[in-house]
């Protein structure tokens, strides 16, 4: 059973940075494509970033492109989301997601493409 545990959320001022981490267990991490989505109160879940099981391919939603960076360390079974230049509209619960990847370069760019989800970590950006 794949388990995902997010950490690194918190309260930050606008313009600040946070790095989220997601530790995976119960799987061969390097076989999984990974992603991050977020959900703000009263809004639909938004998929924000994805990375292939090898570090070659990434995807970003337009709303975070140029500010967020997704990366992974297969030796540590961990995926990261570096968030810079944070804005109040980035306030949300951030969820880590995983799916078994058919190829080394495959990425899933929608939440519906993922099979496993973490419990989420709250990010709050104050103005």
WOZIGI-V728750 format. One record per backbone hydrogen bond with DSSP energy under -0.5 kcal/mol. CO is the residue of the C=O (numbers start at 0). NH is the residue of the N-H. E is the energy in kcal/mol with one decimal. If there is no record, write none. Layout:
BEGIN
{{CO:NH:E} {CO:NH:E}}
END
This chain:
BEGIN
{{2:24:-2.1} {3:118:-0.6} {4:22:-2.5} {6:20:-2.7} {9:123:-2.9} {11:125:-2.5} {12:15:-2.3} {14:84:-0.6} {15:85:-2.3} {17:19:-0.5} {17:82:-3.3} {19:80:-2.2} {20:6:-2.2} {21:78:-2.1} {22:4:-2.0} {24:2:-2.6} {26:28:-1.2} {27:30:-2.6} {28:31:-2.2} {30:100:-3.0} {32:98:-2.0} {33:50:-2.7} {34:96:-2.6} {35:47:-2.4} {35:48:-1.8} {36:94:-3.0} {37:45:-3.4} {38:92:-2.3} {39:42:-2.2} {45:37:-2.8} {47:60:-2.3} {48:35:-2.7} {49:58:-1.9} {50:33:-2.2} {53:56:-0.8} {56:51:-2.3} {58:49:-1.9} {60:63:-1.7} {60:64:-1.3} {63:66:-2.4} {63:67:-2.2} {66:83:-2.1} {68:81:-3.0} {70:79:-3.2} {72:75:-1.0} {72:76:-0.5} {72:77:-1.7} {76:23:-3.0} {77:72:-3.0} {78:21:-1.9} {79:70:-1.6} {80:19:-2.7} {80:82:-0.6} {81:68:-2.4} {81:83:-0.6} {82:17:-2.2} {85:14:-3.2} {86:89:-2.3} {87:90:-1.8} {91:93:-0.6} {91:122:-2.7} {92:38:-2.1} {93:120:-1.9} {94:36:-2.4} {95:117:-2.2} {96:34:-2.1} {97:114:-1.8} {97:115:-2.1} {98:32:-2.5} {102:105:-0.7} {103:53:-1.5} {106:108:-0.5} {109:112:-1.8} {110:113:-1.8} {115:97:-2.1} {120:93:-3.0} {121:9:-0.8} {122:91:-2.0} {123:11:-2.6} {123:125:-0.6} {125:13:-2.4}}
END
